[in-house]
Amino acid sequence: MKIVIYTRVSTNFQEYERQVNDLTSFATKQGYEVVNTFSEKISGAKKNEERKELSAMIQFCLDNEIDKVLISELSRLGRNTLEVLKAVELLNDNKISLYILNLGIETLNTNKEVSISSKLMITMLAEFASMERIQIRQRMKSGYENHIAAGKKVGRNKGSVKSDDALKVEHKDIIKYLKQGLSLNNIMKITGKSKPTIIKMKKLIKTN
């Protein structure tokens, strides 16, 4: 069986190697032939045509008689319900099944027919992912507005050089959001701290 792996992360701070490794390991255990792997760093909220690797993956599958596409979780395909369903339908119309590793489900059955139960679940999960994205944006906006309303300064304070441990304590909020994979701009809005400070903390947690 010829399969293709697709992975995605939202920001340049995140890596997709774990997704690739997990999916490759699964494919090997199943005896699948991994023909190609497509990975990209881009927001899942983007339209499909704006996502170079997603578009390339779909076209590759259509041109090379691929049987199945493997993804680690549905949100990797996208966080826009309409765009996710468009991609799934395009694959299914061409008898290409989509397998979602963390759920253990796929869109086509052994007869290459659409699985109704999987279709319903994917539709619901895609909508949940879309709602989650909206909630994250609302929380970030609210956090920034509350920070300003409280009269707190936007940007870092100049001062003496501090130890790594002291910096970690002072900027534990930055560390938390970095580990969640938020972008520099979003962390700036939430915390009110400067980009150089955030970059400094990113380098600090990488070297410790």
Summary of the structure (lengths in Angstrom):
residues: 208
radius of gyration: 20.4
end to end distance: 42.9
largest distance: 68.1
contacts: 605
relative contact order: 0.11
helix: 56%
strand: 14%
